[in-house]
Amino acid sequence: FFLMEKSSCLDIGCSTGTLLNKISKKLNNRKIFFTGIDTQKGMIKEAKKKNKNINFYNKDFFNLKLKKQDMIISYYTAQFIQPKRRHIFFKKVYDSLDWGGAFILFEKIRAPDARFQDIFSLIYQDFKIDKGHDYASIVAKSKSLKGILEPFSDKGNIFLLKNSGFKDITPVFQWLSFKGYLCIK
């Protein structure tokens, strides 16, 4: 819907490039300019090994000067941006999109109240245990993310998106405290 011939697509926090590779393969008959950025050099090194037709850069989104994009993706990235800078992030995304362009945002969210947060957390913990993770590694991971991973509530994310200029916002996915949004400029 957003990536036509000669379109441009940016993945912020692209990690090893898996998502861009999948999109590129699905749209392989179109000439689309894919770019992935990540602040972790090791991730970019791995991404470059996977696909030579995608531009991967070890860059910080806040320091980039961008041409207008047709689609920007933030897949579980904004939650790691300091809350006091997150509004700047969303505004820069909005400003970097061409009119009619899409912002695809997936984030971990906080539940609307403590009861739901407990339910979501315990179900997700059970899910991890069912997948073979032991309790000690689950607790260690939670501790390692303390003060680094700062999810907002659904209302908080939508407030920031609207405050940045997005008017057309719809949820496209939710499983427990993981939510995806499609925002169109």
C-alpha contacts under 8 A as a table, 3 or more apart, distances in Angstrom:
res1	aa1	res2	aa2	distance
1	F	4	M	7.60
2	F	7	S	7.87
2	F	70	D	6.22
2	F	71	M	6.50
2	F	101	G	6.40
2	F	102	A	6.69
3	L	6	K	7.97
3	L	7	S	5.32
3	L	8	S	7.14
3	L	9	C	7.51
3	L	32	I	7.04
3	L	70	D	6.66
3	L	71	M	7.20
4	M	7	S	5.36
4	M	30	R	6.91
4	M	31	K	7.92
4	M	32	I	7.16
5	E	30	R	5.37
5	E	31	K	5.26
5	E	32	I	6.01
6	K	30	R	7.60
6	K	31	K	5.36
6	K	32	I	4.94
6	K	33	F	6.64
7	S	31	K	7.50
7	S	32	I	5.03
7	S	33	F	6.17
7	S	69	Q	7.48
7	S	70	D	5.95
8	S	32	I	5.80
8	S	33	F	4.61
8	S	34	F	5.94
8	S	35	T	7.80
8	S	68	K	7.99
8	S	69	Q	5.24
8	S	70	D	5.38
8	S	71	M	6.65
9	C	32	I	7.46
9	C	33	F	6.23
9	C	34	F	4.94
9	C	35	T	6.21
9	C	69	Q	5.96
9	C	70	D	5.96
9	C	71	M	4.77
9	C	72	I	5.73
9	C	73	I	7.77
10	L	34	F	6.10
10	L	35	T	4.85
10	L	36	G	5.74
10	L	37	I	7.70
10	L	69	Q	6.98
10	L	71	M	6.42
10	L	72	I	4.77
10	L	73	I	6.20
11	D	14	C	5.32
11	D	20	L	7.16
11	D	34	F	7.98
11	D	35	T	6.31
11	D	36	G	4.71
11	D	37	I	6.34
11	D	72	I	5.84
11	D	73	I	4.65
11	D	74	S	6.16
11	D	75	Y	7.87
12	I	36	G	6.23
12	I	37	I	5.33
12	I	38	D	6.47
12	I	61	F	6.93
12	I	72	I	7.35
12	I	73	I	6.05
12	I	74	S	5.23
12	I	75	Y	7.52
12	I	77	T	7.21
13	G	36	G	7.22
13	G	37	I	5.63
13	G	38	D	4.45
13	G	39	T	7.17
13	G	74	S	6.67
13	G	75	Y	7.17
13	G	77	T	5.78
14	C	17	G	5.24
14	C	18	T	7.68
14	C	19	L	7.47
14	C	20	L	7.65
14	C	36	G	5.25
14	C	37	I	5.62
14	C	38	D	5.61
14	C	75	Y	7.74
15	S	18	T	7.61
15	S	37	I	7.84
15	S	38	D	6.07
15	S	40	Q	7.62
15	S	43	M	5.01
15	S	44	I	6.67
15	S	47	A	7.19
16	T	43	M	4.85
16	T	44	I	6.05
16	T	45	K	7.77
16	T	46	E	5.43
16	T	47	A	4.18
16	T	48	K	7.98
17	G	20	L	5.44
17	G	21	N	6.05
17	G	36	G	6.84
17	G	44	I	7.70
17	G	46	E	7.91
17	G	47	A	4.76
17	G	48	K	7.91
17	G	50	K	7.52
17	G	56	F	7.97
18	T	21	N	5.13
18	T	22	K	6.32
18	T	47	A	7.54
19	L	22	K	5.19
19	L	23	I	6.32
20	L	23	I	5.09
20	L	24	S	5.90
20	L	34	F	7.18
20	L	36	G	7.44
20	L	54	I	7.94
21	N	24	S	5.04
21	N	25	K	6.12
21	N	50	K	7.77
21	N	51	N	6.85
21	N	54	I	7.99
22	K	25	K	5.23
22	K	26	K	6.21
23	I	26	K	5.13
23	I	27	L	6.23
24	S	27	L	5.21
24	S	28	N	5.61
24	S	32	I	7.99
24	S	34	F	7.71
25	K	28	N	4.91
27	L	30	R	5.72
28	N	31	K	7.53
33	F	54	I	7.29
34	F	53	N	7.96
34	F	54	I	5.26
34	F	55	N	6.32
35	T	54	I	5.90
35	T	55	N	4.74
35	T	56	F	5.75
35	T	57	Y	7.76
36	G	54	I	7.45
36	G	55	N	6.25
36	G	56	F	4.67
36	G	57	Y	6.32
37	I	44	I	7.50
37	I	56	F	5.75
37	I	57	Y	4.89
37	I	58	N	5.77
37	I	59	K	5.67
37	I	60	D	7.28
37	I	61	F	7.43
38	D	41	K	7.39
38	D	43	M	7.11
38	D	44	I	6.56
38	D	57	Y	6.65
38	D	58	N	5.24
38	D	59	K	5.76
38	D	60	D	6.71
39	T	58	N	5.33
39	T	59	K	5.39
39	T	60	D	5.61
40	Q	43	M	5.49
40	Q	44	I	6.68
40	Q	58	N	6.50
41	K	44	I	5.23
41	K	45	K	6.19
41	K	58	N	5.68
42	G	45	K	5.07
42	G	46	E	6.39
43	M	46	E	5.25
43	M	47	A	6.15
44	I	47	A	4.88
44	I	48	K	6.12
44	I	56	F	6.13
44	I	57	Y	6.38
44	I	58	N	6.10
45	K	48	K	5.38
45	K	49	K	6.72
46	E	49	K	5.28
46	E	50	K	6.77
47	A	50	K	5.33
47	A	51	N	6.87
47	A	56	F	6.87
48	K	51	N	5.80
48	K	52	K	6.22
48	K	54	I	7.75
48	K	55	N	7.77
48	K	56	F	6.31
49	K	52	K	7.06
51	N	54	I	5.93
52	K	55	N	7.46
59	K	63	N	7.49
59	K	64	L	7.37
60	D	63	N	5.51
60	D	64	L	6.69
61	F	64	L	5.26
62	F	89	F	7.16
62	F	92	K	7.96
66	L	69	Q	7.85
66	L	96	S	6.49
67	K	96	S	6.90
68	K	96	S	5.11
68	K	97	L	5.19
68	K	98	D	5.15
69	Q	72	I	6.71
69	Q	96	S	6.08
69	Q	97	L	4.74
69	Q	98	D	5.57
69	Q	101	G	7.03
70	D	97	L	5.98
70	D	98	D	5.65
70	D	100	G	7.59
70	D	101	G	4.53
70	D	102	A	6.40
71	M	97	L	6.89
71	M	101	G	5.47
71	M	102	A	4.70
71	M	103	F	5.79
71	M	104	I	7.59
72	I	93	V	7.30
72	I	97	L	7.36
72	I	102	A	6.36
72	I	103	F	4.87
72	I	104	I	6.31
73	I	103	F	5.83
73	I	104	I	4.78
73	I	105	L	6.08
74	S	77	T	5.63
74	S	78	A	6.79
74	S	103	F	7.71
74	S	104	I	6.23
74	S	105	L	4.94
74	S	106	F	6.38
75	Y	78	A	7.91
75	Y	104	I	7.60
75	Y	105	L	5.85
75	Y	106	F	4.82
75	Y	107	E	6.75
76	Y	79	Q	6.39
76	Y	105	L	7.52
76	Y	106	F	5.33
76	Y	107	E	4.71
76	Y	108	K	6.82
77	T	80	F	5.75
77	T	81	I	7.33
77	T	106	F	7.97
77	T	107	E	7.23
78	A	81	I	5.21
78	A	86	R	6.99
78	A	89	F	7.82
78	A	107	E	7.12
79	Q	82	Q	7.84
79	Q	107	E	6.41
79	Q	108	K	6.96
79	Q	149	L	5.73
79	Q	150	E	5.34
79	Q	151	P	4.96
79	Q	152	F	7.42
80	F	148	I	5.91
80	F	149	L	4.96
80	F	150	E	6.21
80	F	151	P	7.84
81	I	85	R	6.63
81	I	86	R	5.95
81	I	149	L	7.96
81	I	150	E	7.68
82	Q	85	R	5.41
82	Q	86	R	6.23
82	Q	148	I	7.85
82	Q	150	E	7.35
83	P	86	R	5.11
83	P	87	H	7.77
83	P	150	E	7.07
84	K	87	H	7.19
85	R	88	I	5.35
85	R	89	F	6.52
86	R	89	F	4.93
86	R	90	F	6.38
87	H	90	F	5.25
87	H	91	K	6.15
87	H	160	L	5.94
87	H	164	S	7.11
88	I	91	K	5.15
88	I	92	K	6.10
89	F	92	K	5.23
89	F	93	V	6.27
90	F	93	V	5.04
90	F	94	Y	6.22
90	F	160	L	6.96
90	F	161	L	6.32
90	F	164	S	5.95
91	K	94	Y	5.06
91	K	95	D	6.12
91	K	161	L	7.84
91	K	164	S	4.53
91	K	165	G	7.24
92	K	95	D	5.04
92	K	96	S	5.99
93	V	96	S	5.10
93	V	97	L	6.48
93	V	103	F	7.59
94	Y	97	L	5.50
94	Y	103	F	7.86
94	Y	164	S	6.48
94	Y	165	G	6.60
94	Y	166	F	7.09
94	Y	185	K	7.01
95	D	98	D	7.95
97	L	100	G	7.94
97	L	101	G	5.58
97	L	102	A	7.29
97	L	103	F	7.90
97	L	185	K	7.03
98	D	101	G	5.23
98	D	185	K	7.37
99	W	185	K	5.49
100	G	184	I	5.94
100	G	185	K	4.98
101	G	184	I	5.68
101	G	185	K	5.51
102	A	182	L	6.78
102	A	183	C	5.63
102	A	184	I	4.56
102	A	185	K	6.44
103	F	182	L	5.99
103	F	183	C	5.01
103	F	184	I	6.28
103	F	185	K	7.96
104	I	180	G	7.26
104	I	181	Y	5.87
104	I	182	L	4.90
104	I	183	C	6.38
105	L	180	G	5.58
105	L	181	Y	5.16
105	L	182	L	6.58
105	L	183	C	7.89
106	F	178	F	7.23
106	F	179	K	5.59
106	F	180	G	4.10
106	F	181	Y	6.28
107	E	151	P	7.32
107	E	178	F	5.79
107	E	179	K	5.51
107	E	180	G	6.42
108	K	151	P	5.75
108	K	152	F	7.75
108	K	177	S	5.48
108	K	178	F	4.42
108	K	179	K	6.25
109	I	151	P	5.13
109	I	152	F	5.36
109	I	153	S	4.95
109	I	154	D	6.04
109	I	177	S	5.03
109	I	178	F	5.95
109	I	179	K	6.74
110	R	117	Q	6.64
110	R	151	P	6.03
110	R	152	F	5.62
110	R	153	S	4.41
110	R	154	D	7.08
110	R	177	S	6.33
111	A	114	A	7.09
111	A	116	F	5.63
111	A	117	Q	4.81
111	A	120	F	7.72
111	A	153	S	6.11
111	A	154	D	7.63
111	A	177	S	6.58
112	P	116	F	6.81
112	P	117	Q	7.38
112	P	153	S	6.59
112	P	154	D	7.73
113	D	116	F	5.66
113	D	117	Q	6.24
114	A	117	Q	4.90
114	A	118	D	6.11
115	R	118	D	5.25
115	R	119	I	6.31
116	F	119	I	5.00
116	F	120	F	6.04
117	Q	120	F	5.19
117	Q	121	S	6.00
117	Q	177	S	7.98
118	D	121	S	5.13
118	D	122	L	6.05
119	I	122	L	5.34
119	I	123	I	6.12
120	F	123	I	5.28
120	F	124	Y	6.06
120	F	176	L	5.37
120	F	177	S	6.27
121	S	124	Y	5.16
121	S	125	Q	6.05
121	S	177	S	7.98
122	L	125	Q	4.94
122	L	126	D	6.18
123	I	126	D	5.09
123	I	127	F	6.18
124	Y	127	F	4.88
124	Y	128	K	6.28
124	Y	176	L	7.63
125	Q	128	K	5.16
125	Q	129	I	6.32
125	Q	138	I	7.47
126	D	129	I	5.04
126	D	130	D	6.10
127	F	130	D	5.06
127	F	131	K	6.30
128	K	131	K	5.01
128	K	132	G	6.60
128	K	133	H	5.57
128	K	138	I	7.67
129	I	132	G	5.20
129	I	133	H	4.83
129	I	134	D	5.97
129	I	135	Y	7.07
130	D	133	H	7.28
133	H	137	S	6.59
133	H	138	I	6.83
134	D	137	S	5.54
134	D	138	I	6.46
135	Y	138	I	5.08
135	Y	139	V	6.27
136	A	139	V	5.23
136	A	140	A	6.08
137	S	140	A	4.91
137	S	141	K	6.04
138	I	141	K	5.24
138	I	142	S	6.30
139	V	142	S	5.07
139	V	143	K	6.19
140	A	143	K	5.12
140	A	144	S	6.14
141	K	144	S	5.05
141	K	145	L	6.38
142	S	145	L	5.33
142	S	146	K	6.41
143	K	146	K	5.16
144	S	148	I	8.00
145	L	148	I	5.11
145	L	149	L	5.36
146	K	149	L	6.35
147	G	150	E	6.80
152	F	155	K	7.87
152	F	156	G	5.50
152	F	157	N	6.13
153	S	156	G	4.93
153	S	157	N	6.28
154	D	157	N	5.25
154	D	158	I	6.21
155	K	158	I	5.16
155	K	159	F	5.98
156	G	159	F	5.09
156	G	160	L	6.31
157	N	160	L	5.22
157	N	161	L	6.16
158	I	161	L	5.01
158	I	162	K	6.06
158	I	169	I	7.79
159	F	162	K	5.27
159	F	163	N	5.94
160	L	163	N	4.95
160	L	164	S	6.05
161	L	164	S	5.13
161	L	165	G	6.64
161	L	166	F	5.59
162	K	165	G	5.22
162	K	166	F	4.74
162	K	167	K	5.84
163	N	166	F	7.25
165	G	185	K	7.69
166	F	169	I	6.86
166	F	183	C	6.51
166	F	184	I	6.65
166	F	185	K	5.78
167	K	183	C	7.73
167	K	184	I	7.45
167	K	185	K	7.25
168	D	183	C	5.63
168	D	184	I	5.39
168	D	185	K	7.04
169	I	181	Y	6.73
169	I	182	L	5.76
169	I	183	C	4.39
169	I	184	I	6.63
170	T	181	Y	5.62
170	T	182	L	5.43
170	T	183	C	6.56
171	P	174	Q	7.65
171	P	179	K	7.30
171	P	180	G	5.78
171	P	181	Y	4.34
171	P	182	L	6.25
172	V	179	K	7.70
172	V	180	G	5.39
172	V	181	Y	5.37
172	V	182	L	6.43
173	F	178	F	7.88
173	F	179	K	5.44
173	F	180	G	4.78
173	F	181	Y	7.06
174	Q	177	S	7.16
174	Q	178	F	5.53
174	Q	179	K	4.31
174	Q	180	G	6.34
175	W	178	F	5.27
175	W	179	K	6.59
176	L	179	K	7.90
